[in-house]
Every structure is written in structure tokens, then in C-alpha cells.
Amino acid sequence: MPYTKHRRLVASAVAVALGATALAACGSSEEEGGARSGPVSLTYWAWAPGMDKVVDLWNKGPGKKEQITVTVKKQASGDTLVTKILTAHKAGEAPDLVQAEYQAIPTLVSNDALADISGEVDDVKGRFAEGVWQQTTLGTDAVYAVPQDIGPMMFYYREDLFEEYGLKVPTTWDEFAETARQLKKKAPDKDLTTFSANDSGLFAGLAQQAGAKWWTAQGEKWKVGIDDDATRKVAEFWGGLVEEGVIDNQPMYTPAWNKALNTGKQIAWVSAVWAPGTLTTAAPDTKGKWAMAPLPQWSKSENRTGSWGGSSTGVTTDSEHKEAAAKFAAWLNTDRDALNALAKESGIYPASSSAQLSGAFTNPPEYFSNQPDFYTKAAEIAKTTAPAAWGPNVNVAYTSFKDAFGAAAKNRSDFAAALATMQDDTVADLKKQGFEVAR
């Protein structure tokens, strides 16, 4: 299918990208112009540390055989990279490959920046959990990227201090709240954890676990459900704990937060599978004193987690060598040596299910050497990840969260009102961009 036709389809039907409408797979430029001949040079924009060392394995091995050389250009992550990609794409100068966070894919697709590579990578689909693969297809027959890493959420706690204060690891959120209260009574100078209004991804993952679907498609319209019952339950729960004063209300990733973890002033953390790397830097004196458990549930009968983080490898529509780029993307995220190198050099937790208990993941993180079954538990938890639903303006929703919830957390005020603001801001922006919004 010609790419001009693909652009028209994306422009008119992006609102159904998360629905059942399927876009036909588009042929790569090599296919359209005949078989590729001669060496190919590709550029890959990525932010993961050590990615150049991982790519060297390709260039010296499969890439050398295929005559496909990949050069990594280190980038900033998050919205900064998305903006840079879109700016480059408007000029027709986007790189061949990009490291794209899952929540950014709808934005990139709606701007026709990512190519459909289904014809080249469908054979690796079975390497990934259905919910993970769905995030790169947007529920269509197209495939816009190959999953790279995931961030299933978990509960981390100071095992020694839980024992010292006679606390039980909470299995439900009600138990979590009671644990926070018990700790405050026994040690008023300590907090179970903090609510960080700087971390919209954490809040999104908690809402996801509760059953929220912030963006869904109705026909050719987007429906925004940020202020739905599931998310309201999460907001009111955490807002209540902050107002009650049984958890802290300060942001994470600050010197003060690091100190609180390192000294035992804060004794638990709701985080994701990548937490050991953060704790190694933030709380070096507490190595071997933490343990990991599944995320508390809203009811004892449930067993699911949310996702905080994760990225994929996409091929841009500007690439003149889409088939070659897709071949590299598949290798990077499914080859055993590549996945081991990604774990070692980039510290990622693989999206590929088969890699989660092999290679670098046969032993626990050094920081958690006291928990030999760390990755066995992590793999089991990853299987329970609730499906995510992203839309074309996640960046706007996240910015609104930081502003509205930042003020609510600081003032220990109404989190429900902050959530309503987040909903209104997101809807207003969609309309401003020209999308139709369902009520």
C-alpha cells in the first residue's frame, strides 16, 4: 500500500487506532523498489545507556553478514525525544529507527512518523505477552514497533524494619493503608512511603491496575476516561493517606528522598521491576535489606499489576530502508546475545517473555542478593500486567497531572478535583488538535 494512502488513513482514522479497525500492512521501501542490494547504513535514536555497545554486537555479527550497519545517536528521553522526532519528520529527516516509549506510540502514529512493519516482524509476535504486543499494534493489524522492555509494578519494602516494627507485607490496598497507620503510631518520624506528584507514570500504572482505560476509541472519536471510577478510586485513596498524614507528600528522586530511603525514614516504595538500579544509587547503605513482593490488590480475589515504564524500537516512515531497519529491530529485542547485552549495558527488563528467566536474569540483582527468587517472582508478576490504553496526547495529560496533583499534594487538598482538572485539560487539548471527542 503506498505511504501516501497510509498517511490519509492515519490522519482520518487515528481515533480508532485502539479499536478494531485494521490498517493494511504497507510494503517496505526495499519491496517497493525491488530487492535491496549493497551495504545499508541506519541511524538509531535511543536514550538507553550503553546502547552503542549492544549495537556493536549487531555490526560485528549479523549486521556484518547482512551488510547493515547501525549507528546510535544518544538522545534525551520522554517528551523531548518525541518532539525532536516529530520536528525531524516534518522536515523528512527522521532517523531510520527510534526508541519509543509505549505511551508515545499513538502520538507518533497520528503524525505518521512510524511505519507499519507487520510484514517484517510478525514472526516474532509469539515472543511477547499479548498485552505487551498490543501496545505496539494499537489494536490493529499493523505493527508500529517491536517491544523492547517493560516495567511491571511491584512493592518494595525494608524487610528488616518491617520485622522490627511488627508489620506484615500488605496484600491489599486496605492493608497497605493500615500498615502506614501502624508504622506512624510506632515510629512517628518514619513514613511507609510518599505520594510523588512528579511521577505521572507511577499514577498511570496504579490507575491501570485498578482497571482504568484513559483513552479508548468510539468509532472515529476518542473517549477520555481519566476521571473514571477506577482512577477516582486511586486518587481518593492516595489523597486520603496524604491528608491523614500517614504517608509523606514529597516528590521522589530528590536528595531528600534518597536520604529518606538510605536512612530508613521511608521504609517502602511502590515501584517497578527496574527499582534495584535506582535503589543502588539512592540507598547504597541499605543493600541486602530490601525485599520485593507483588503490588497490593484492590480485593483479595484480584491478581494484577500496572506498568510503569517500558519502550519499543520503531521504524520511521522517513527511512529509505524499512526492511533492513525492521530486521535490526527484531534482532535487538529477541536475540539472546542482544537481550543479555541490553540487560548488562542498559539495565533493561526484557519485554520478551522467554528472556525473563534466562541469561542475565537467572540470578537476582546484586542489590537483592538476599532474595534469590527475585526474577522468578518478577516474571510471574509480569504475566499479570493489566492492558494499557494510550492516546495521542499523553504528554498533555502527564503535564496536567504534575501541575494539578503537585498543588493538591503540597496543600494536602482534594485529589478528586485535581483528577477532574486533568480530565478537562486532556479533552480540551484533543479538541484543539482537531480530534473528535466522545462524551
C-alpha positions in Angstrom: 0.0 0.0 0.0 1.5 3.4 -0.9 2.6 5.5 2.0 0.5 8.5 0.8 -2.6 6.4 1.2 -1.3 5.2 4.6 -1.0 8.8 5.7 -4.5 9.6 4.7 -5.8 6.6 6.6 -3.8 7.5 9.8 -5.0 11.1 9.6 -8.6 10.2 9.3 -8.7 7.1 11.5 -6.2 7.7 14.3 -9.1 7.9 16.7 -9.8 4.2 16.1 -6.2 3.1 16.5 -7.1 1.5 19.8 -10.2 -0.1 18.4 -10.8 -2.9 16.0 -10.1 -1.1 12.7 -7.2 -2.7 10.9 -4.8 -0.9 8.6 -3.4 -3.0 5.8 0.3 -3.7 6.1 2.4 -1.4 3.9 5.3 -2.7 1.9 8.8 -1.5 2.8 10.8 0.7 0.5 13.0 -2.2 -0.4 10.0 -4.2 -1.5 8.5 -1.3 -3.5 11.8 -0.7 -5.3 12.9 -4.2 -5.7 15.4 -6.3 -3.6 17.9 -4.4 -1.6 21.5 -4.6 -3.0 24.7 -3.3 -1.4 25.5 -2.0 2.1 23.0 -0.1 4.2 23.6 2.4 6.9 20.9 3.0 9.5 20.7 5.6 12.3 19.0 4.8 15.6 17.9 7.4 18.1 17.9 6.0 21.6 18.4 7.1 25.2 19.1 3.8 27.0 22.7 3.8 28.4 25.2 1.6 26.7 23.0 1.1 23.6 26.1 1.7 21.4 27.8 -1.4 23.0 24.7 -3.5 22.3 24.6 -2.4 18.7 28.2 -3.2 18.2 27.2 -6.9 18.6 25.0 -6.4 15.6 27.5 -4.6 13.5 30.2 -7.2 14.1 27.9 -10.2 13.7 24.5 -10.4 11.9 24.8 -6.8 10.6 28.2 -7.5 9.0 26.7 -10.6 7.3 23.7 -8.7 6.1 25.7 -5.6 5.2 23.5 -3.5 7.5 25.4 -1.1 9.8 23.6 0.7 12.6 24.8 3.9 14.3 23.4 5.0 17.6 22.7 8.7 18.3 22.2 9.2 22.0 19.1 11.3 22.8 17.1 12.6 25.7 14.1 10.5 26.7 10.4 11.3 27.2 8.6 14.2 25.6 11.9 15.8 24.5 12.6 12.9 22.1 9.1 12.7 20.8 9.2 16.5 20.0 12.5 16.0 18.3 11.3 13.1 16.2 8.2 14.9 15.1 10.2 18.0 14.2 12.7 15.9 12.2 9.8 14.1 10.5 8.2 17.3 9.3 11.4 18.0 7.5 11.6 14.5 6.2 14.8 13.9 8.2 13.8 11.5 10.9 16.2 8.7 11.7 15.6 5.1 10.5 14.9 3.8 14.0 13.7 5.3 17.3 13.4 4.1 20.8 9.8 4.9 21.6 8.0 4.6 24.9 4.7 2.8 24.6 2.7 5.8 25.6 4.3 7.8 22.8 3.4 5.4 20.0 -0.2 6.8 19.4 1.3 10.3 19.1 3.9 9.2 16.6 1.4 7.2 14.6 -1.1 10.0 14.5 1.6 12.2 13.0 2.5 9.4 10.5 6.1 9.2 11.9 6.1 5.4 12.5 5.9 2.8 9.7 3.9 -0.4 9.7 6.4 -3.2 9.8 4.0 -6.0 10.3 5.2 -7.8 7.2 8.8 -7.9 8.5 8.3 -8.7 12.2 5.1 -10.7 12.6 7.1 -13.9 13.1 8.4 -12.6 16.5 5.0 -11.9 17.9 5.0 -15.1 19.9 8.0 -13.9 21.9 5.8 -11.3 23.8 2.8 -11.4 26.0 -0.4 -10.4 24.2 -0.8 -7.2 26.3 2.7 -6.1 25.5 2.4 -6.8 21.8 -0.9 -4.9 21.7 0.8 -1.7 22.8 2.8 -1.7 19.5 -0.2 -2.5 17.3 -2.7 -0.2 18.9 -5.3 -3.0 18.4 -4.9 -3.0 14.6 -3.4 -5.4 12.1 -0.4 -3.0 11.8 2.7 -3.2 13.9 4.4 0.1 14.6 7.3 -1.2 16.8 8.9 -4.2 18.4 8.6 -4.3 22.2 11.9 -3.8 24.0 11.4 -3.5 27.8 8.6 -3.5 30.2 8.0 -2.2 33.7 5.6 -4.3 35.7 4.9 -2.7 39.1 5.8 -4.2 42.4 6.0 -3.4 46.1 9.4 -2.9 47.7 10.0 -2.8 51.5 12.7 -2.8 54.1 12.5 -6.4 55.3 14.4 -5.7 58.5 12.3 -2.7 59.5 9.0 -4.4 58.8 10.2 -7.1 61.2 11.4 -4.6 63.8 8.1 -2.8 63.8 5.9 -5.9 63.6 4.5 -5.1 60.2 3.0 -7.5 57.7 3.6 -7.2 53.9 0.2 -5.8 52.6 -1.6 -7.9 50.1 -4.5 -5.4 49.6 -4.6 -1.6 49.4 -6.7 -1.5 52.6 -3.9 -3.4 54.3 -1.4 -1.0 52.8 -3.2 1.9 54.4 -3.4 0.2 57.7 0.3 -0.6 57.6 1.0 3.1 57.0 -1.1 3.9 60.1 0.6 1.3 62.2 4.0 2.5 61.3 3.1 6.1 62.1 1.9 5.1 65.6 5.0 3.0 66.3 7.5 5.4 64.7 6.1 8.9 64.2 9.3 10.1 62.5 9.0 7.5 59.7 6.8 7.1 56.7 5.8 3.9 54.8 6.2 5.8 51.5 5.4 9.0 49.8 3.0 10.2 47.1 5.1 11.8 44.4 3.2 14.3 42.2 6.3 14.4 39.9 5.7 10.9 38.7 2.7 10.7 36.3 3.8 7.3 35.0 3.5 5.9 38.5 0.0 7.2 38.9 -1.0 6.0 35.4 0.3 2.5 36.3 -1.7 2.5 39.6 -4.8 3.5 37.7 -4.1 0.8 35.1 -4.0 -1.8 37.8 -7.4 -0.6 39.1 -8.9 -1.1 35.6 -8.7 2.4 34.2 -8.6 2.9 30.4 -7.7 6.6 29.9 -8.1 6.6 26.1 -10.5 4.4 24.2 -12.0 4.7 20.7 -15.6 5.0 19.8 -16.0 5.0 16.1 -13.7 7.8 14.8 -13.8 9.6 18.2 -11.6 9.5 21.2 -13.2 8.9 24.6 -11.1 10.2 27.5 -11.7 8.3 30.8 -9.1 9.8 33.1 -11.8 10.8 35.6 -13.4 7.4 35.6 -14.4 5.3 38.6 -11.2 3.3 38.7 -8.9 6.3 38.6 -11.0 8.2 41.0 -10.7 5.3 43.5 -6.9 5.5 43.2 -6.8 9.3 43.5 -9.1 9.3 46.6 -7.1 6.5 48.2 -3.8 8.3 48.0 -5.3 11.7 48.6 -6.8 10.3 51.8 -3.5 9.0 53.0 -1.7 12.3 52.3 -4.5 14.3 54.1 -4.4 11.9 57.0 -0.6 12.4 57.3 0.3 8.8 57.4 2.5 9.0 54.3 4.7 11.7 53.0 3.7 14.1 50.3 7.2 14.9 48.9 8.4 14.2 45.3 10.8 11.3 44.6 14.2 11.4 43.0 15.4 14.3 45.1 18.4 14.4 47.6 15.8 14.4 50.4 14.0 11.3 49.1 17.3 9.5 48.6 18.3 10.3 52.2 14.9 9.1 53.5 15.4 5.7 51.8 19.0 5.4 52.8 18.4 6.2 56.5 15.2 4.2 56.9 12.9 7.3 57.3 10.9 5.8 54.4 10.7 2.1 54.5 8.7 1.1 51.4 8.4 2.1 47.8 5.7 1.3 45.2 7.8 1.0 42.0 8.6 -1.3 39.1 11.0 -4.1 38.1 13.8 -1.6 37.4 13.8 -0.4 41.1 17.0 -2.2 42.1 19.1 0.1 39.9 17.5 3.2 41.5 18.0 1.9 45.0 21.6 1.0 44.3 22.2 4.7 43.8 19.6 6.3 46.1 20.1 4.0 49.1 23.5 2.3 48.9 23.8 1.7 52.7 20.7 -0.5 52.7 21.8 -3.1 50.2 20.5 -6.5 51.1 17.9 -5.2 53.4 15.0 -4.8 50.9 12.6 -7.4 49.6 10.1 -7.3 46.7 6.5 -8.5 46.7 3.5 -8.2 44.4 1.6 -5.0 44.3 -1.2 -4.8 46.8 -4.6 -5.6 45.2 -8.0 -3.8 45.5 -9.6 -7.0 46.6 -8.1 -10.4 47.7 -9.7 -12.1 44.6 -7.7 -10.0 42.2 -4.2 -10.6 40.9 -2.9 -7.9 38.5 -0.4 -5.2 38.3 0.1 -2.0 36.5 3.0 -0.9 34.3 5.4 1.9 34.9 7.8 2.5 32.0 8.8 0.4 29.0 9.8 1.1 25.5 10.0 -0.3 22.0 12.0 0.0 18.8 10.1 1.6 15.9 11.0 2.2 12.2 10.1 5.7 10.9 8.2 6.4 7.7 11.2 8.5 6.6 13.6 5.6 6.5 14.6 4.5 3.0 15.5 1.1 4.3 12.5 -0.1 6.3 13.0 -3.8 5.7 16.6 -3.6 7.0 15.6 -1.4 9.9 12.8 -3.8 10.9 15.3 -6.8 10.7 17.6 -5.0 13.2 14.6 -4.1 15.5 13.6 -7.7 15.6 17.1 -8.9 16.4 17.7 -6.3 19.0 14.7 -7.3 21.0 14.6 -11.1 20.6 18.2 -12.3 20.1 19.6 -14.0 23.2 23.0 -12.2 23.0 21.3 -8.8 22.3 19.0 -9.2 25.3 21.8 -10.2 27.6 23.7 -7.2 26.5 20.7 -4.9 26.9 20.4 -6.2 30.5 24.1 -5.7 31.2 24.7 -2.4 29.4 21.3 -0.7 29.6 19.8 -2.3 32.7 16.5 -3.1 31.0 14.0 -5.8 31.9 13.1 -7.5 28.6 9.7 -7.5 27.1 10.4 -10.9 25.5 8.8 -13.4 27.9 11.4 -16.1 27.1 14.2 -13.9 28.2 12.9 -13.0 31.6 14.3 -16.2 33.3 17.4 -16.7 31.3 20.8 -15.2 30.8 21.3 -12.1 33.0 18.0 -13.0 34.8 19.0 -16.3 36.2 20.4 -14.6 39.3 18.9 -11.8 41.3 20.1 -8.2 41.1 23.2 -7.7 43.3 21.3 -5.3 45.5 18.7 -8.0 46.1 21.2 -10.9 46.6 19.2 -11.7 49.8 16.2 -12.6 47.5 17.3 -15.4 45.2 13.9 -15.8 43.6 13.7 -12.1 42.6 13.4 -12.6 38.9 11.2 -15.7 39.2 8.7 -13.6 41.1 9.1 -10.7 38.7 8.3 -13.0 35.7 5.2 -14.2 37.4 4.1 -10.7 38.3 4.8 -9.5 34.7 2.2 -12.1 33.4 -0.5 -10.3 35.4 0.1 -6.8 33.9 -3.3 -5.2 33.1 -3.7 -3.9 29.5 -2.8 -0.2 28.9 -4.7 2.3 26.8 -2.8 5.3 25.5 -3.9 8.2 23.3 -2.3 10.9 21.1 -1.8 13.5 23.9 -0.3 11.6 26.8 2.2 14.4 27.3 -0.6 16.9 28.0 -2.3 14.6 30.5 1.0 14.0 32.3 1.8 17.7 32.4 -1.6 18.4 33.8 -1.1 15.7 36.4 2.1 17.3 37.7 0.5 20.7 38.0 -2.8 19.7 39.5 -1.6 16.9 41.7 1.5 18.8 42.6 -0.6 21.5 44.2 -3.0 19.0 45.8 -0.2 17.0 47.4 1.6 20.1 48.6 -1.6 21.5 50.2 -2.9 18.1 51.3 -6.1 19.1 49.4 -8.7 17.4 47.1 -7.1 14.9 44.8 -10.5 14.3 43.1 -10.6 17.9 42.0 -7.1 17.5 40.6 -8.2 14.5 38.6 -11.1 16.4 37.1 -8.7 19.1 36.0 -6.5 16.5 34.4 -9.5 15.2 32.5 -10.6 18.6 31.3 -7.2 19.6 30.2 -6.7 16.4 28.2 -10.1 16.7 26.5 -9.6 20.4 25.7 -6.2 19.6 24.1 -7.7 16.8 21.9 -10.3 19.2 20.6 -7.7 21.9 20.0 -5.7 19.4 17.9 -8.8 18.7 15.8 -9.7 15.3 17.2 -13.4 14.4 17.7 -14.1 13.6 21.4 -16.9 11.3 22.5 -18.8 12.3 25.6 
